[in-house]
Amino acid sequence: MLTILLSCKLIFPIRPGISSQEVTCSHSDDFFYSLPGSRCGVYYRCYQNQPIYFSCIDGAMFDFYQQRCVRTEGTCFEAICIGKTNGLYADTSQGCHRSYRCRGGKLTTIENCPQGMLFDGKICTTEENVVCESPESTAASIRYEADPRCYGLPNGNHVLPGDGMDCKKFLLCQNDQVLDVLECPSGYRYDERSKRCRLSNQRASCRASYQDWKMADDSGCSILPD
C-alpha cells in the first residue's frame, strides 16, 4: 500500500519579465534573493555565475531571512532608487548581502557579494566590518496579509478550497496559518479523510473543502485505491 504523499513544493525557474534591471552573478553563494520590482513574488539564486529564477506560488511572498516563500502576515522590503543620486548602494532589504546601482532614479544592476561578505556602501568586505542599516528606513515596504484559508481548521493537511473536483492540491495548516500549498503527484488525488494522496479513479469525486468532507457519500475520494 502506497503511503507516500508529495511533501515538497515544486517551484519552477521562470523568466522574470517584470523587471528591467540586470542581475549580475559574479559570485555563487548559498542565498536566494528577492527580485526588485516583483513585490517579493519572484526570487533567484546565483548558480555557476547565472541567475536562476523562481516564483512563489499561490500568492506567497519570498522572505529573505527565512529563505523561503511564506504566507503569514508580514512586510516585504525592496530596494529603491527614488530620491537617490547615481551610484552604488547596499541592499538593506537583503541584509546587505548584495549591492545595487541607481541611475536616473532607476535601479539598473544588482550584484551579490562573495560568500561570507557584505556590502558596506563601497565594496564587499567581511561581515564584522559592516553595520547594515534597517530596511525600514532605507527600502520600500510592502505590507501583506496572512493567507486566511486555514482559519478555523485543525493543524495538518486539508484539501484546497476552490480546487473543485480535481482534489490535486492541499493546504498544510498550523495555528490557523497556511504553511504551504502542496500538490499530489501525477495520477494521485488528495483524500481529506485519510489526509494523504491516493491513486486517482476516473469515477471518484471528493469534497472541495474541509467543512463539507464529512458529507461525502460512498463515491468520495476516501474509497480511492491505495
Backbone as numpy.savetxt, mean C-alpha at the origin, in Angstrom:
# Nx Ny Nz CAx CAy CAz Cx Cy Cz
-6.99 -32.96 1.88 -7.84 -31.77 1.88 -6.96 -30.53 1.88
-7.22 -29.63 0.97 -6.42 -28.41 0.85 -6.89 -27.39 1.87
-5.97 -26.93 2.72 -6.32 -25.95 3.75 -5.55 -24.66 3.59
-4.76 -24.54 2.55 -3.93 -23.35 2.36 -4.76 -22.26 1.68
-4.71 -21.05 2.19 -5.35 -19.92 1.52 -4.30 -18.89 1.16
-4.63 -18.05 0.26 -3.70 -17.00 -0.17 -3.58 -15.96 0.91
-2.43 -15.94 1.62 -2.26 -15.05 2.75 -1.43 -13.83 2.42
-0.92 -13.75 1.20 -0.12 -12.59 0.82 -0.84 -11.82 -0.27
-0.54 -10.54 -0.31 -1.17 -9.66 -1.30 -0.25 -9.52 -2.50
-0.75 -9.73 -3.68 0.02 -9.55 -4.89 -0.05 -8.09 -5.31
1.11 -7.45 -5.49 1.15 -6.08 -5.98 2.01 -6.08 -7.22
1.48 -5.49 -8.27 2.12 -5.61 -9.57 2.85 -4.31 -9.93
4.05 -4.44 -10.55 4.73 -3.24 -11.05 3.84 -2.51 -12.04
3.85 -1.20 -11.97 3.02 -0.41 -12.87 3.83 0.73 -13.45
3.35 1.27 -14.52 3.91 2.50 -15.07 3.20 3.66 -14.38
3.92 4.54 -13.69 3.24 5.55 -12.88 2.30 6.44 -13.67
2.79 7.09 -14.73 1.92 7.87 -15.59 1.22 9.03 -14.90
1.59 9.30 -13.65 0.89 10.35 -12.93 1.86 11.41 -12.42
3.13 11.25 -12.72 4.11 12.17 -12.17 5.19 12.42 -13.22
5.61 13.69 -13.34 6.55 14.06 -14.39 8.00 14.04 -13.92
8.25 13.83 -12.62 9.62 13.88 -12.15 10.41 12.63 -12.54
11.73 12.81 -12.63 12.62 11.70 -12.96 13.05 11.01 -11.66
12.90 9.71 -11.61 13.33 8.93 -10.45 14.70 8.35 -10.78
15.72 8.78 -10.03 17.08 8.29 -10.24 17.42 7.26 -9.17
17.91 6.12 -9.61 18.28 5.05 -8.68 19.77 4.75 -8.80
20.59 5.69 -8.38 22.04 5.49 -8.42 22.48 4.46 -7.40
21.65 4.27 -6.36 21.99 3.35 -5.28 20.81 2.42 -5.01
21.08 1.14 -4.94 20.05 0.18 -4.57 20.06 0.01 -3.06
18.88 0.00 -2.45 18.79 -0.20 -1.01 17.57 -1.06 -0.69
17.26 -1.19 0.60 16.18 -2.07 1.03 14.86 -1.35 1.24
14.79 -0.04 0.90 13.59 0.73 1.19 12.65 0.81 -0.01
11.35 0.92 0.31 10.34 1.33 -0.65 10.05 2.80 -0.40
9.83 3.58 -1.46 9.59 5.01 -1.35 8.28 5.37 -2.05
7.53 6.29 -1.45 6.31 6.75 -2.12 6.70 7.67 -3.28
5.85 7.70 -4.29 6.10 8.53 -5.47 5.39 9.86 -5.29
6.12 10.98 -5.27 5.47 12.28 -5.13 4.42 12.51 -6.21
3.29 13.09 -5.79 2.22 13.36 -6.73 1.18 12.26 -6.81
1.45 11.11 -6.17 0.51 9.99 -6.23 -0.41 9.94 -5.02
-0.28 10.91 -4.12 -1.05 10.92 -2.87 -0.84 9.61 -2.10
0.42 9.14 -2.15 0.87 7.94 -1.43 0.18 6.67 -1.90
-0.35 6.69 -3.11 -0.97 5.50 -3.66 -0.01 4.65 -4.49
1.11 5.26 -4.92 2.12 4.56 -5.71 3.46 4.65 -5.01
4.21 3.58 -5.06 5.54 3.56 -4.44 6.50 2.77 -5.31
7.77 2.83 -4.99 8.77 2.16 -5.82 9.95 1.70 -4.97
10.74 0.85 -5.55 11.99 0.40 -4.94 13.08 0.45 -5.98
14.27 0.86 -5.59 15.41 0.88 -6.50 16.07 -0.50 -6.50
16.05 -1.13 -7.66 16.63 -2.47 -7.80 17.50 -2.50 -9.04
18.77 -2.81 -8.83 19.74 -2.83 -9.92 19.70 -1.52 -10.71
19.65 -0.43 -9.95 19.70 0.93 -10.49 18.50 1.29 -11.36
17.38 0.60 -11.15 16.15 0.90 -11.86 15.00 0.99 -10.86
14.09 1.97 -11.04 12.93 2.02 -10.15 11.87 1.00 -10.58
11.41 0.20 -9.62 10.34 -0.75 -9.86 9.10 -0.21 -9.15
8.04 0.04 -9.89 6.86 0.70 -9.35 5.79 -0.29 -8.90
5.09 0.09 -7.85 4.00 -0.70 -7.31 2.83 0.22 -6.98
1.66 -0.34 -6.86 0.48 0.43 -6.50 -0.22 -0.21 -5.32
-0.58 0.60 -4.33 -1.43 0.12 -3.24 -2.83 -0.13 -3.82
-3.41 -1.26 -3.49 -4.70 -1.62 -4.08 -5.85 -1.24 -3.17
-7.00 -1.09 -3.78 -8.26 -0.96 -3.05 -8.27 0.22 -2.08
-7.67 1.35 -2.49 -7.74 2.56 -1.69 -6.75 2.68 -0.55
-5.81 1.77 -0.45 -4.81 1.84 0.63 -3.78 2.93 0.33
-3.06 3.36 1.36 -2.01 4.37 1.23 -0.67 3.77 1.67
0.40 4.14 0.98 1.72 3.64 1.35 2.28 4.45 2.50
2.73 3.75 3.55 3.34 4.37 4.72 4.83 4.04 4.70
5.67 5.07 4.51 7.11 4.83 4.42 7.67 4.21 5.69
7.22 4.67 6.84 7.80 4.20 8.10 7.37 2.78 8.45
6.20 2.36 7.93 5.79 0.97 8.11 6.21 0.11 6.92
6.63 0.77 5.83 7.07 0.08 4.63 6.01 -0.85 4.06
4.77 -0.38 4.06 3.69 -1.19 3.51 2.47 -0.30 3.25
1.52 -0.85 2.52 0.25 -0.16 2.29 -0.64 -0.34 3.51
-1.27 0.74 3.96 -2.10 0.69 5.17 -3.49 1.24 4.86
-4.42 0.86 5.71 -5.81 1.31 5.57 -6.33 1.93 6.85
-5.47 2.16 7.81 -5.87 2.82 9.04 -5.86 4.33 8.85
-6.51 5.03 9.75 -6.56 6.49 9.69 -5.15 7.06 9.88
-4.81 8.07 9.12 -3.48 8.65 9.27 -3.25 9.81 8.33
-1.97 10.21 8.21 -1.57 11.33 7.36 -0.45 10.90 6.44
-0.60 11.20 5.19 0.44 10.94 4.19 1.18 12.26 3.92
2.50 12.18 3.81 3.31 13.37 3.53 4.00 13.21 2.18
4.06 14.32 1.43 4.72 14.31 0.13 5.62 15.53 -0.02
6.73 15.33 -0.69 7.65 16.44 -0.97 6.99 17.41 -1.94
7.22 18.71 -1.72 6.67 19.74 -2.60 7.73 20.80 -2.88
7.55 21.54 -3.98 8.48 22.60 -4.35 7.83 23.98 -4.36
6.55 24.05 -4.08 5.86 25.34 -4.08 6.47 26.26 -3.02
6.88 27.45 -3.43 7.47 28.42 -2.51 8.94 28.19 -2.21
9.57 27.25 -2.90 10.98 26.96 -2.65 11.81 27.41 -3.85
13.02 27.87 -3.56 13.93 28.28 -4.62 14.52 27.05 -5.31
15.08 27.26 -6.49 15.70 26.16 -7.21 16.84 25.55 -6.40
16.92 24.23 -6.41 18.00 23.58 -5.67 17.60 22.22 -5.14
18.51 21.60 -4.37 18.30 20.29 -3.78 17.75 20.42 -2.36
16.87 19.48 -1.99 16.27 19.48 -0.66 16.21 18.04 -0.13
16.28 17.95 1.19 16.10 16.65 1.83 14.61 16.31 1.85
14.28 15.10 1.48 12.88 14.69 1.48 12.51 14.19 2.88
11.96 15.09 3.68 11.61 14.75 5.06 10.43 13.78 5.13
9.65 13.69 4.06 8.52 12.76 4.06 8.98 11.31 4.04
10.23 11.09 3.65 10.80 9.75 3.60 11.99 9.63 4.55
11.94 10.39 5.63 12.99 10.31 6.65 14.35 10.75 6.18
14.40 11.62 5.16 15.65 12.15 4.59 16.51 11.06 3.95
15.91 9.95 3.59 16.65 8.88 2.91 16.86 9.19 1.43
16.25 10.27 0.95 16.45 10.66 -0.44 16.40 12.18 -0.55
16.82 12.69 -1.71 16.79 14.12 -1.99 15.88 14.37 -3.18
15.48 15.61 -3.35 14.71 15.98 -4.54 15.14 17.37 -4.99
14.99 17.62 -6.27 15.41 18.90 -6.85 14.19 19.69 -7.30
14.19 20.96 -6.95 13.13 21.88 -7.37 13.65 22.79 -8.48
12.81 23.03 -9.46 13.15 23.98 -10.53 11.85 24.63 -10.99
11.80 25.94 -10.85 10.61 26.68 -11.26 9.38 26.31 -10.48
9.55 25.96 -9.21 8.41 25.60 -8.37 7.89 24.19 -8.58
8.61 23.39 -9.39 8.19 22.02 -9.65 9.28 21.04 -9.25
8.88 19.87 -8.81 9.81 18.81 -8.45 10.24 18.10 -9.73
11.53 18.09 -10.01 12.01 17.55 -11.28 12.70 16.19 -11.15
13.48 15.99 -10.09 14.18 14.72 -9.91 14.17 14.31 -8.44
14.20 13.01 -8.20 14.36 12.48 -6.85 15.42 11.38 -6.91
16.22 11.30 -5.84 17.30 10.30 -5.81 17.53 9.85 -4.37
17.63 8.55 -4.17 17.86 8.02 -2.83 19.34 8.01 -2.49
19.62 8.02 -1.20 21.00 7.95 -0.71 21.45 6.49 -0.64
22.77 6.27 -0.56 23.25 4.91 -0.35 22.74 4.34 0.98
22.74 3.03 1.09 22.28 2.36 2.29 23.01 2.89 3.52
22.24 3.25 4.57 22.84 3.71 5.82 23.17 5.18 5.86
22.79 5.92 4.81 23.07 7.36 4.76 21.79 8.16 4.61
21.86 9.44 5.01 20.75 10.37 4.87 21.22 11.63 4.16
20.29 12.37 3.59 20.63 13.61 2.90 20.52 14.78 3.87
21.58 15.57 3.97 21.60 16.68 4.95 21.25 18.03 4.35
20.79 18.05 3.10 20.50 19.30 2.41 21.53 19.62 1.36
22.70 18.97 1.45 23.76 19.19 0.48 24.26 17.87 -0.11
24.56 16.91 0.79 25.10 15.63 0.36 24.50 14.51 1.21
24.69 13.29 0.74 24.34 12.12 1.56 25.51 11.84 2.50
25.20 11.68 3.77 26.23 11.44 4.77 25.71 10.45 5.80
26.53 10.08 6.76 26.15 9.08 7.75 24.97 9.58 8.59
24.13 8.66 9.01 22.90 9.01 9.70 23.13 9.84 10.96
24.21 9.55 11.70 24.45 10.28 12.95 24.78 11.75 12.72
25.10 12.12 11.50 25.44 13.52 11.20 24.26 14.32 10.65
23.07 13.70 10.61 21.92 14.36 10.00 20.78 14.47 11.01
20.23 15.68 11.10 19.01 15.90 11.88 17.90 16.16 10.88
17.04 15.18 10.71 15.98 15.29 9.71 14.79 16.05 10.29
14.37 17.10 9.62 13.25 17.90 10.10 11.94 17.12 10.02
10.95 17.61 10.76 9.64 16.96 10.75 8.93 17.25 9.43
8.27 16.26 8.84 7.54 16.52 7.59 6.32 17.41 7.78
5.82 17.53 9.01 4.66 18.39 9.26 4.88 19.82 8.82
6.12 20.29 8.93 6.42 21.69 8.59 7.17 21.85 7.27
7.55 20.75 6.64 8.39 20.85 5.44 7.82 20.13 4.23
6.69 19.44 4.38 6.12 18.68 3.27 4.60 18.87 3.23
4.00 18.49 2.13 2.54 18.54 2.01 1.93 17.39 2.80
0.82 17.66 3.47 0.16 16.61 4.26 -1.20 16.27 3.63
-1.49 14.99 3.56 -2.75 14.50 3.00 -3.38 13.58 4.04
-4.50 14.01 4.57 -5.19 13.24 5.59 -6.09 12.19 4.94
-6.06 10.98 5.45 -6.94 9.95 4.92 -7.64 9.21 6.06
-8.85 8.79 5.78 -9.69 8.13 6.77 -9.46 6.62 6.77
-9.83 5.99 7.87 -9.70 4.54 7.96 -10.74 3.86 7.08
-10.38 2.72 6.54 -11.31 1.90 5.77 -12.37 1.36 6.73
-13.66 1.67 6.49 -14.70 1.32 7.47 -15.28 -0.09 7.32
-14.80 -0.88 6.37 -15.48 -2.13 6.05 -15.35 -3.22 7.12
-14.50 -3.00 8.13 -14.38 -3.98 9.22 -15.13 -3.56 10.48
-15.75 -2.38 10.46 -16.45 -1.91 11.64 -17.53 -2.91 12.04
-17.49 -3.32 13.31 -18.51 -4.22 13.83 -18.27 -5.69 13.54
-17.19 -6.02 12.82 -16.90 -7.42 12.50 -15.89 -8.00 13.48
-16.01 -9.27 13.81 -15.00 -9.91 14.68 -13.64 -9.94 14.01
-12.58 -10.06 14.78 -11.24 -10.19 14.22 -11.16 -11.44 13.35
-10.44 -11.34 12.24 -10.29 -12.48 11.35 -10.65 -12.14 9.92
-10.91 -13.16 9.12 -11.20 -13.00 7.70 -12.70 -12.91 7.45
-13.08 -12.06 6.48 -14.49 -11.90 6.11 -14.58 -11.61 4.62
-15.56 -12.23 3.96 -15.73 -12.02 2.53 -15.93 -10.53 2.26
-15.37 -10.06 1.16 -15.39 -8.64 0.84 -16.79 -8.17 0.49
-17.36 -7.23 1.23 -18.67 -6.69 0.86 -18.62 -6.07 -0.53
-19.67 -6.29 -1.31 -19.71 -5.74 -2.64 -19.03 -6.59 -3.69
-18.48 -7.75 -3.28 -17.83 -8.64 -4.23 -18.85 -9.48 -5.00
-20.12 -9.28 -4.67 -21.19 -9.98 -5.37 -21.10 -11.48 -5.19
-21.35 -12.23 -6.27 -21.31 -13.68 -6.20 -19.93 -14.23 -6.54
-18.97 -13.35 -6.76 -17.64 -13.80 -7.14 -16.91 -14.44 -5.97
-16.93 -13.76 -4.82 -16.35 -14.30 -3.57 -14.87 -14.65 -3.72
-14.14 -13.86 -4.49 -12.71 -14.09 -4.64 -11.90 -13.34 -3.59
-12.40 -12.17 -3.19 -11.64 -11.33 -2.28 -12.24 -11.36 -0.87
-11.35 -11.16 0.13 -11.83 -11.13 1.50 -10.95 -10.18 2.33
-11.53 -9.70 3.43 -10.87 -8.74 4.31 -10.18 -9.47 5.46
-9.05 -8.92 5.90 -8.42 -9.33 7.14 -8.68 -8.23 8.16
-9.50 -8.51 9.17 -9.95 -7.51 10.13 -9.30 -7.71 11.50
-9.01 -6.61 12.16 -8.53 -6.64 13.54 -8.90 -5.32 14.22
-9.60 -5.43 15.33 -10.00 -4.26 16.11 -10.73 -3.22 15.24
-11.68 -3.69 14.43 -12.51 -2.84 13.56 -11.74 -2.20 12.42
-10.50 -2.62 12.18 -9.69 -2.03 11.13 -9.38 -3.06 10.05
-9.30 -2.59 8.81 -8.91 -3.44 7.69 -7.38 -3.50 7.63
-6.83 -4.67 7.93 -5.38 -4.83 7.84 -4.93 -5.15 6.43
-5.78 -5.85 5.69 -5.40 -6.20 4.33 -6.62 -6.65 3.54
-6.52 -6.58 2.23 -7.53 -7.14 1.33 -6.83 -8.23 0.53
-7.27 -9.47 0.69 -6.62 -10.63 0.09 -7.50 -11.24 -0.98
-6.92 -12.08 -1.79 -7.66 -12.70 -2.89 -7.31 -14.18 -2.99
-8.33 -15.00 -3.19 -8.12 -16.44 -3.33 -7.38 -16.73 -4.64
-6.61 -17.83 -4.67 -5.93 -18.21 -5.93 -6.94 -18.55 -7.02
-6.47 -18.61 -8.23 -7.33 -18.96 -9.36 -7.96 -20.32 -9.13
-9.26 -20.40 -9.38 -9.97 -21.66 -9.19 -10.53 -21.86 -7.80
-10.34 -20.85 -6.92 -10.84 -20.94 -5.55 -11.75 -19.76 -5.25
-12.63 -19.93 -4.29 -13.50 -18.86 -3.81 -13.49 -18.87 -2.29
-13.75 -17.71 -1.72 -13.71 -17.61 -0.25 -15.01 -18.11 0.37
-14.88 -18.93 1.40 -16.02 -19.48 2.12 -16.11 -18.81 3.48
-17.18 -18.02 3.70 -17.33 -17.27 4.94 -17.45 -18.18 6.16
-18.05 -19.33 5.99 -18.27 -20.19 7.15 -16.99 -20.85 7.64
-16.19 -21.36 6.73 -14.94 -22.01 7.13 -13.78 -21.03 7.21
-14.00 -19.80 6.76 -13.00 -18.73 6.82 -11.74 -19.04 6.01
-11.92 -19.65 4.85 -10.76 -19.96 4.01 -11.21 -20.10 2.55
-10.21 -20.18 1.68 -10.48 -20.38 0.26 -10.71 -21.86 -0.01
-11.73 -22.14 -0.81 -12.02 -23.51 -1.20 -12.15 -23.59 -2.71
-12.03 -24.82 -3.22 -12.15 -25.01 -4.65 -13.50 -24.49 -5.15
-13.47 -23.83 -6.28 -14.66 -23.23 -6.84 -15.59 -24.29 -7.43
-16.88 -23.92 -7.55 -17.88 -24.81 -8.15 -18.81 -23.94 -8.99
-19.01 -24.29 -10.23 -19.81 -23.47 -11.13 -21.24 -23.27 -10.62
-21.80 -24.24 -9.93 -23.18 -24.16 -9.48 -23.33 -23.53 -8.11
-22.22 -23.24 -7.45 -22.29 -22.74 -6.08 -22.36 -21.21 -6.05
-22.88 -20.70 -4.96 -22.91 -19.25 -4.72 -22.52 -19.01 -3.28
-22.27 -17.77 -2.95 -21.94 -17.46 -1.56 -22.46 -16.07 -1.23
-22.46 -15.74 0.04 -22.99 -14.46 0.49 -21.97 -13.37 0.28
-22.43 -12.15 0.00 -21.53 -11.05 -0.33 -21.14 -10.21 0.87
-21.62 -10.53 2.04 -21.23 -9.77 3.23 -21.33 -10.66 4.46
-20.61 -10.27 5.48 -20.60 -11.05 6.70 -21.97 -11.08 7.37
-22.70 -9.99 7.31 -23.95 -9.90 8.04 -24.98 -10.93 7.61
-24.94 -11.35 6.33 -25.99 -12.26 5.88 -25.49 -13.66 5.53
-24.25 -14.00 5.91 -23.77 -15.31 5.53 -24.52 -16.42 6.24
-25.05 -16.16 7.45 -25.77 -17.18 8.18 -27.06 -17.60 7.47
-27.54 -16.73 6.55 -28.77 -17.01 5.85 -28.53 -17.84 4.58
-27.27 -18.17 4.31 -26.97 -18.92 3.09 -27.65 -20.29 3.12
-28.19 -20.70 1.99 -28.86 -21.99 1.94 -27.86 -23.08 1.55
-28.38 -24.25 1.21 -27.52 -25.38 0.95 -26.66 -25.21 -0.30
-26.96 -24.22 -1.12 -26.15 -23.98 -2.31 -25.05 -22.97 -2.06
-24.83 -22.60 -0.80 -23.82 -21.60 -0.49 -22.41 -22.14 -0.63
-21.42 -21.21 -0.43 -20.03 -21.59 -0.63 -19.55 -22.63 0.37
-20.26 -22.77 1.49 -19.80 -23.69 2.52 -19.74 -25.13 2.04
-20.44 -25.44 0.93 -20.42 -26.82 0.48 -19.43 -27.03 -0.66
-18.64 -26.04 -0.99 -17.67 -26.22 -2.05 -16.68 -27.30 -1.65
-16.23 -28.14 -2.60 -15.29 -29.24 -2.25 -13.96 -28.72 -1.79
-13.31 -29.45 -0.90 -11.99 -29.09 -0.41 -10.93 -29.43 -1.45
